[in-house]
Amino acid sequence: MTKEELTIKNGELAEKLKMAEDRDETIRKEFAIAFNWFEEKRDFGYSSSEKEFKTPTWCEIFTKIGKLLSQKDLYDLERNVSEIEFNIGDIRNTLKEKTK
């Protein structure tokens, strides 16, 4: 490849990288909106009443998703236990009726 071809290729790759970075930031901001993550604006060390959505890191996003999934699993487990308790109570009532 010639220097000119490399320069053109470098420009194309730089443009693709910029587009990917913009898309990445947009996606992370959409997660911030979905999770209602705000960041207080600070002017000269003083906090103001204005808030704007923060741009979370992927680590923060995955941590939040993991916590939500574990809460869902716990809720499902609690629901299953309640169902089993209800069924056991129903079986007890059926057994009591048959033994009478």
DSSP file (Angstrom, degrees, kcal/mol; ACC not computed):
  #  RESIDUE AA STRUCTURE BP1 BP2  ACC     N-H-->O    O-->H-N    N-H-->O    O-->H-N    TCO  KAPPA ALPHA  PHI   PSI    X-CA   Y-CA   Z-CA
    1    1 A M              0   0    0      0, 0.0     2,-0.1     0, 0.0     0, 0.0   0.000 360.0 360.0 360.0 147.5    0.0    0.0    0.0
    2    2 A T     >  -     0   0    0      1,-0.1     4,-2.3     0, 0.0     5,-0.2  -0.432 360.0-106.7 -88.8 169.2    1.1    3.5   -0.7
    3    3 A K  H  > S+     0   0    0      1,-0.2     4,-2.2     2,-0.2     5,-0.1   0.881 120.8  52.3 -63.1 -38.6    1.2    6.3    1.9
    4    4 A E  H  > S+     0   0    0      2,-0.2     4,-2.3     1,-0.2    -1,-0.2   0.904 109.2  49.0 -65.0 -41.9   -1.9    7.9    0.3
    5    5 A E  H  > S+     0   0    0      2,-0.2     4,-2.7     1,-0.2    -2,-0.2   0.898 111.7  49.3 -64.7 -40.6   -3.9    4.7    0.4
    6    6 A L  H  X S+     0   0    0     -4,-2.3     4,-2.8     2,-0.2    -2,-0.2   0.890 109.9  51.7 -64.6 -38.9   -2.9    4.2    4.1
    7    7 A T  H  X S+     0   0    0     -4,-2.2     4,-2.1     2,-0.2    -2,-0.2   0.915 112.0  46.2 -63.7 -43.1   -3.9    7.8    4.8
    8    8 A I  H  X S+     0   0    0     -4,-2.3     4,-2.3     2,-0.2    -2,-0.2   0.934 114.0  48.0 -64.1 -46.5   -7.3    7.2    3.2
    9    9 A K  H  X S+     0   0    0     -4,-2.7     4,-2.6     1,-0.2    -2,-0.2   0.901 110.6  52.0 -61.4 -41.5   -7.8    3.9    5.0
   10   10 A N  H  X S+     0   0    0     -4,-2.8     4,-2.4     1,-0.2    -1,-0.2   0.898 109.4  50.0 -61.4 -41.8   -6.8    5.6    8.3
   11   11 A G  H  X S+     0   0    0     -4,-2.1     4,-2.0     2,-0.2    -2,-0.2   0.901 110.8  49.1 -63.9 -41.6   -9.4    8.4    7.7
   12   12 A E  H  X S+     0   0    0     -4,-2.3     4,-2.3     2,-0.2    -2,-0.2   0.923 113.2  46.7 -63.8 -44.4  -12.1    5.8    7.0
   13   13 A L  H  X S+     0   0    0     -4,-2.6     4,-2.5     1,-0.2    -2,-0.2   0.881 110.4  52.8 -66.0 -38.0  -11.2    3.8   10.2
   14   14 A A  H  X S+     0   0    0     -4,-2.4     4,-2.1     2,-0.2    -1,-0.2   0.884 110.1  48.9 -64.0 -37.8  -11.1    7.0   12.3
   15   15 A E  H  X S+     0   0    0     -4,-2.0     4,-2.2     2,-0.2    -2,-0.2   0.912 111.4  48.7 -68.2 -42.5  -14.6    7.9   11.0
   16   16 A K  H  X S+     0   0    0     -4,-2.3     4,-2.4     1,-0.2    -2,-0.2   0.897 111.2  51.2 -63.0 -39.9  -15.9    4.4   11.8
   17   17 A L  H  X S+     0   0    0     -4,-2.5     4,-2.6     2,-0.2    -2,-0.2   0.915 109.2  49.9 -63.1 -43.5  -14.4    4.6   15.3
   18   18 A K  H  X S+     0   0    0     -4,-2.1     4,-2.3     2,-0.2    -2,-0.2   0.907 111.2  49.1 -62.4 -42.4  -16.0    8.0   15.9
   19   19 A M  H  X S+     0   0    0     -4,-2.2     4,-2.4     2,-0.2    -1,-0.2   0.908 112.0  48.9 -63.6 -41.9  -19.4    6.6   14.8
   20   20 A A  H  X S+     0   0    0     -4,-2.4     4,-2.5     2,-0.2    -2,-0.2   0.900 111.2  49.6 -65.0 -41.2  -19.0    3.6   17.0
   21   21 A E  H  X S+     0   0    0     -4,-2.6     4,-2.3     2,-0.2    -2,-0.2   0.902 111.5  49.1 -64.5 -40.7  -18.0    5.8   20.0
   22   22 A D  H  X S+     0   0    0     -4,-2.3     4,-2.3     2,-0.2    -2,-0.2   0.913 112.4  47.9 -63.9 -42.6  -21.1    8.0   19.4
   23   23 A R  H  X S+     0   0    0     -4,-2.4     4,-2.5     2,-0.2    -2,-0.2   0.906 110.6  52.2 -64.4 -41.7  -23.4    5.0   19.2
   24   24 A D  H  X S+     0   0    0     -4,-2.5     4,-2.3     1,-0.2    -2,-0.2   0.926 110.7  47.0 -59.5 -46.5  -21.8    3.6   22.4
   25   25 A E  H  X S+     0   0    0     -4,-2.3     4,-2.3     1,-0.2    -1,-0.2   0.894 110.9  52.2 -64.6 -39.9  -22.4    6.8   24.3
   26   26 A T  H  X S+     0   0    0     -4,-2.3     4,-2.0     2,-0.2    -2,-0.2   0.924 110.1  48.3 -61.5 -44.7  -26.0    7.0   23.0
   27   27 A I  H  X S+     0   0    0     -4,-2.5     4,-1.8     1,-0.2    -2,-0.2   0.916 111.6  49.5 -62.9 -43.0  -26.7    3.4   24.2
   28   28 A R  H  X S+     0   0    0     -4,-2.3     4,-1.8     1,-0.2    -1,-0.2   0.876 110.0  51.2 -65.9 -35.7  -25.3    4.1   27.6
   29   29 A K  H  X S+     0   0    0     -4,-2.3     4,-2.1     2,-0.2    -1,-0.2   0.859 106.3  55.1 -67.9 -34.3  -27.3    7.3   27.9
   30   30 A E  H  X S+     0   0    0     -4,-2.0     4,-2.4     2,-0.2    -2,-0.2   0.883 106.6  50.7 -65.0 -36.9  -30.5    5.3   27.0
   31   31 A F  H  X S+     0   0    0     -4,-1.8     4,-2.6     2,-0.2    -2,-0.2   0.903 107.6  53.9 -63.7 -39.9  -29.7    3.0   29.9
   32   32 A A  H  X>S+     0   0    0     -4,-1.8     5,-2.6     1,-0.2     4,-0.6   0.894 110.1  46.9 -61.3 -39.6  -29.3    6.0   32.2
   33   33 A I  H ><5S+     0   0    0     -4,-2.1     3,-0.6     3,-0.2    -1,-0.2   0.928 112.6  49.2 -66.2 -44.7  -32.8    7.1   31.1
   34   34 A A  H 3<5S+     0   0    0     -4,-2.4    -2,-0.2     1,-0.2    -1,-0.2   0.875 118.4  38.8 -63.1 -38.0  -34.2    3.7   31.6
   35   35 A F  H 3<5S-     0   0    0     -4,-2.6    -1,-0.2    -5,-0.1    -2,-0.2   0.433 108.9-123.7 -93.5  -0.4  -32.6    3.4   35.1
   36   36 A N  T <<5 +     0   0    0     -3,-0.6     2,-0.7    -4,-0.6    -3,-0.2   0.918  46.0 171.7  59.5  47.4  -33.4    7.0   36.0
   37   37 A W      < -     0   0    0     -5,-2.6    17,-1.4    -6,-0.1     2,-0.3  -0.809   7.2-176.6 -92.9 115.8  -29.7    7.8   36.7
   38   38 A F  E     -A   53   0A   0     -2,-0.7     2,-0.4    15,-0.2    15,-0.2  -0.708  16.6-154.8-109.7 162.9  -29.1   11.5   37.2
   39   39 A E  E     -A   52   0A   0     13,-2.5    13,-2.2    -2,-0.3     2,-0.2  -0.994  22.1-125.2-136.3 127.1  -26.0   13.5   37.9
   40   40 A E  E     -A   51   0A   0     -2,-0.4     2,-0.3    11,-0.2    11,-0.2  -0.494  23.5-124.3 -73.5 139.8  -26.1   16.9   39.6
   41   41 A K  E     -     0   0A   0      9,-2.0     7,-2.1    -2,-0.2     2,-0.5  -0.660  25.1-159.2 -80.6 138.4  -24.6   19.8   37.8
   42   42 A R  E     -A   47   0A   0     -2,-0.3     2,-0.6     5,-0.2     5,-0.2  -0.979   8.3-169.9-123.3 125.6  -21.9   21.5   39.8
   43   43 A D  E >  S-A   46   0A   0      3,-2.4     3,-2.0    -2,-0.5    -2,-0.0  -0.961  76.4 -21.0-115.3 117.7  -20.8   25.1   39.1
   44   44 A F  T 3  S-     0   0    0     -2,-0.6    -1,-0.2     1,-0.3     3,-0.1   0.842 127.4 -51.2  54.9  38.1  -17.7   26.3   40.9
   45   45 A G  T 3  S+     0   0    0      1,-0.3     2,-0.4    -3,-0.0    -1,-0.3   0.377 115.6 111.6  85.9  -5.2  -18.1   23.6   43.6
   46   46 A Y  E <   -A   43   0A   0     -3,-2.0    -3,-2.4     0, 0.0     2,-0.3  -0.851  64.7-130.3-103.7 137.2  -21.7   24.4   44.3
   47   47 A S  E     -A   42   0A   0     -2,-0.4     2,-0.2    -5,-0.2    -5,-0.2  -0.633  23.0-155.7 -84.3 143.2  -24.4   22.0   43.5
   48   48 A S  E     -     0   0A   0     -7,-2.1    -7,-0.2    -2,-0.3    -1,-0.0  -0.621  28.9-110.8-110.0 173.1  -27.4   23.3   41.6
   49   49 A S  E    S+     0   0A   0     -2,-0.2     2,-0.3    -9,-0.1    -1,-0.0   0.590  88.0 102.2 -79.8  -9.0  -30.9   22.1   41.4
   50   50 A E  E     -     0   0A   0     -9,-0.1    -9,-2.0   -10,-0.0     2,-0.4  -0.551  52.2-172.8 -78.0 137.6  -30.4   21.1   37.8
   51   51 A K  E     -A   40   0A   0     -2,-0.3     2,-0.3   -11,-0.2   -11,-0.2  -0.963   5.2-173.0-127.8 147.4  -29.9   17.5   37.0
   52   52 A E  E     -A   39   0A   0    -13,-2.2   -13,-2.5    -2,-0.4     2,-0.2  -0.954  37.5 -90.0-134.7 158.3  -28.9   15.8   33.8
   53   53 A F  E     -A   38   0A   0     -2,-0.3   -15,-0.2   -15,-0.2     2,-0.1  -0.454  43.8-135.1 -67.9 135.9  -28.7   12.1   32.9
   54   54 A K        -     0   0    0    -17,-1.4   -22,-0.1    -2,-0.2   -17,-0.1  -0.457  11.9-120.8 -85.3 162.7  -25.3   10.7   33.5
   55   55 A T        -     0   0    0     -2,-0.1   -26,-0.1   -23,-0.1   -27,-0.1  -0.881  36.4-153.0-103.6 100.7  -23.4    8.5   31.1
   56   56 A P        -     0   0    0      0, 0.0     2,-0.1     0, 0.0   -24,-0.1  -0.249  13.4-112.9 -73.6 160.8  -22.8    5.3   33.0
   57   57 A T     >  -     0   0    0      1,-0.1     4,-2.0   -29,-0.0     5,-0.1  -0.475  28.2-111.6 -82.4 163.2  -20.0    2.9   32.4
   58   58 A W  H  > S+     0   0    0      1,-0.2     4,-2.8     2,-0.2     5,-0.2   0.850 119.4  58.9 -64.4 -32.0  -20.7   -0.5   31.1
   59   59 A C  H  > S+     0   0    0      2,-0.2     4,-2.2     1,-0.2    -1,-0.2   0.921 106.2  47.3 -62.1 -44.2  -19.6   -1.9   34.4
   60   60 A E  H  > S+     0   0    0      2,-0.2     4,-2.3     1,-0.2    -2,-0.2   0.904 112.8  49.9 -62.8 -41.3  -22.4    0.1   36.2
   61   61 A I  H  X S+     0   0    0     -4,-2.0     4,-2.5     2,-0.2    -2,-0.2   0.942 112.5  45.3 -63.6 -48.4  -24.9   -1.0   33.6
   62   62 A F  H  X S+     0   0    0     -4,-2.8     4,-2.4     1,-0.2    -1,-0.2   0.861 111.8  53.0 -66.4 -34.5  -24.1   -4.7   33.9
   63   63 A T  H  X S+     0   0    0     -4,-2.2     4,-2.3    -5,-0.2    -1,-0.2   0.931 110.7  46.8 -63.8 -45.3  -24.0   -4.4   37.7
   64   64 A K  H  X S+     0   0    0     -4,-2.3     4,-2.4     2,-0.2    -2,-0.2   0.913 112.5  49.4 -63.1 -43.5  -27.5   -2.9   37.7
   65   65 A I  H  X S+     0   0    0     -4,-2.5     4,-2.4     1,-0.2    -1,-0.2   0.905 110.4  51.4 -63.2 -41.1  -28.8   -5.5   35.3
   66   66 A G  H  X S+     0   0    0     -4,-2.4     4,-2.2     2,-0.2    -2,-0.2   0.908 110.0  49.0 -62.0 -42.2  -27.3   -8.3   37.5
   67   67 A K  H  X S+     0   0    0     -4,-2.3     4,-2.2     2,-0.2    -2,-0.2   0.909 111.4  49.6 -63.8 -41.8  -29.0   -6.8   40.6
   68   68 A L  H  X S+     0   0    0     -4,-2.4     4,-2.2     1,-0.2    -2,-0.2   0.898 110.9  49.8 -64.5 -40.0  -32.3   -6.6   38.8
   69   69 A L  H  X S+     0   0    0     -4,-2.4     4,-2.5     2,-0.2    -1,-0.2   0.896 110.5  49.6 -65.7 -39.4  -32.0  -10.2   37.6
   70   70 A S  H  X S+     0   0    0     -4,-2.2     4,-2.3     2,-0.2    -1,-0.2   0.877 110.2  50.9 -68.8 -35.3  -31.2  -11.5   41.1
   71   71 A Q  H  X S+     0   0    0     -4,-2.2     4,-2.5     2,-0.2    -2,-0.2   0.906 110.4  49.8 -64.4 -40.4  -34.2   -9.6   42.5
   72   72 A K  H  X S+     0   0    0     -4,-2.2     4,-2.8     2,-0.2    -2,-0.2   0.919 110.3  49.8 -63.5 -43.9  -36.4  -11.2   39.8
   73   73 A D  H  X S+     0   0    0     -4,-2.5     4,-2.5     2,-0.2    -1,-0.2   0.906 111.3  49.0 -61.7 -41.4  -35.0  -14.6   40.7
   74   74 A L  H  X S+     0   0    0     -4,-2.3     4,-2.7     2,-0.2    -2,-0.2   0.910 111.4  49.4 -64.1 -42.5  -35.7  -14.0   44.4
   75   75 A Y  H  X S+     0   0    0     -4,-2.5     4,-2.4     2,-0.2    -2,-0.2   0.922 111.5  49.1 -62.8 -43.8  -39.3  -12.9   43.6
   76   76 A D  H  X S+     0   0    0     -4,-2.8     4,-2.5     2,-0.2    -2,-0.2   0.908 111.5  49.8 -61.4 -41.7  -39.8  -16.0   41.5
   77   77 A L  H  X S+     0   0    0     -4,-2.5     4,-2.5     2,-0.2    -2,-0.2   0.923 110.9  48.6 -63.1 -44.9  -38.5  -18.2   44.3
   78   78 A E  H  X S+     0   0    0     -4,-2.7     4,-2.3     1,-0.2    -1,-0.2   0.897 111.8  50.0 -62.4 -40.0  -40.8  -16.5   46.8
   79   79 A R  H  X S+     0   0    0     -4,-2.4     4,-2.3     2,-0.2    -1,-0.2   0.908 110.8  49.4 -65.1 -41.6  -43.7  -17.0   44.5
   80   80 A N  H  X S+     0   0    0     -4,-2.5     4,-2.4     2,-0.2    -2,-0.2   0.908 110.5  50.0 -64.4 -41.8  -42.9  -20.6   44.0
   81   81 A V  H  X S+     0   0    0     -4,-2.5     4,-2.7     2,-0.2    -2,-0.2   0.915 110.6  50.1 -63.0 -42.7  -42.6  -21.2   47.8
   82   82 A S  H  X S+     0   0    0     -4,-2.3     4,-2.3     1,-0.2    -2,-0.2   0.904 110.5  50.2 -62.0 -40.8  -46.0  -19.5   48.3
   83   83 A E  H  X S+     0   0    0     -4,-2.3     4,-2.5     2,-0.2    -2,-0.2   0.917 111.3  48.2 -62.3 -43.8  -47.5  -21.7   45.6
   84   84 A I  H  X S+     0   0    0     -4,-2.4     4,-2.6     2,-0.2    -2,-0.2   0.915 110.7  51.2 -64.5 -43.3  -46.0  -24.8   47.3
   85   85 A E  H  X S+     0   0    0     -4,-2.7     4,-2.3     1,-0.2    -1,-0.2   0.907 110.6  49.3 -60.1 -41.5  -47.3  -23.7   50.7
   86   86 A F  H  X S+     0   0    0     -4,-2.3     4,-2.3     2,-0.2    -2,-0.2   0.926 111.4  48.8 -63.0 -44.8  -50.8  -23.2   49.2
   87   87 A N  H  X S+     0   0    0     -4,-2.5     4,-2.4     2,-0.2    -2,-0.2   0.885 110.1  51.2 -63.7 -39.1  -50.7  -26.7   47.6
   88   88 A I  H  X S+     0   0    0     -4,-2.6     4,-2.6     2,-0.2    -1,-0.2   0.920 110.2  49.7 -63.8 -43.4  -49.5  -28.3   50.8
   89   89 A G  H  X S+     0   0    0     -4,-2.3     4,-2.2     1,-0.2    -2,-0.2   0.896 110.7  50.1 -61.1 -39.9  -52.4  -26.6   52.7
   90   90 A D  H  X S+     0   0    0     -4,-2.3     4,-2.2     2,-0.2    -2,-0.2   0.899 110.6  49.1 -64.7 -41.6  -54.8  -27.9   50.0
   91   91 A I  H  X S+     0   0    0     -4,-2.4     4,-2.6     2,-0.2    -2,-0.2   0.905 110.0  51.9 -64.4 -42.0  -53.5  -31.4   50.3
   92   92 A R  H  X S+     0   0    0     -4,-2.6     4,-2.5     1,-0.2    -2,-0.2   0.921 110.2  48.5 -60.3 -43.8  -53.8  -31.2   54.1
   93   93 A N  H  X S+     0   0    0     -4,-2.2     4,-2.1     1,-0.2    -1,-0.2   0.902 111.5  49.6 -64.1 -40.2  -57.5  -30.1   53.8
   94   94 A T  H  X S+     0   0    0     -4,-2.2     4,-2.0     2,-0.2    -2,-0.2   0.915 111.6  48.6 -64.4 -42.7  -58.1  -32.9   51.3
   95   95 A L  H  X S+     0   0    0     -4,-2.6     4,-1.9     2,-0.2    -2,-0.2   0.888 109.9  52.0 -64.6 -39.7  -56.6  -35.5   53.7
   96   96 A K  H  X S+     0   0    0     -4,-2.5     4,-0.8     1,-0.2    -1,-0.2   0.911 110.1  49.0 -62.6 -41.8  -58.6  -34.2   56.6
   97   97 A E  H  < S+     0   0    0     -4,-2.1     3,-0.4     1,-0.2    -1,-0.2   0.883 112.0  48.3 -66.3 -37.8  -61.8  -34.5   54.6
   98   98 A K  H  < S+     0   0    0     -4,-2.0    -1,-0.2     1,-0.2    -2,-0.2   0.809 109.2  53.0 -74.6 -28.4  -61.0  -38.1   53.6
   99   99 A T  H  <        0   0    0     -4,-1.9    -1,-0.2     1,-0.2    -2,-0.2   0.632 360.0 360.0 -81.7 -12.3  -60.1  -39.1   57.1
  100  100 A K     <        0   0    0     -4,-0.8    -1,-0.2    -3,-0.4    -2,-0.1   0.486 360.0 360.0 -76.0 360.0  -63.4  -37.9   58.5
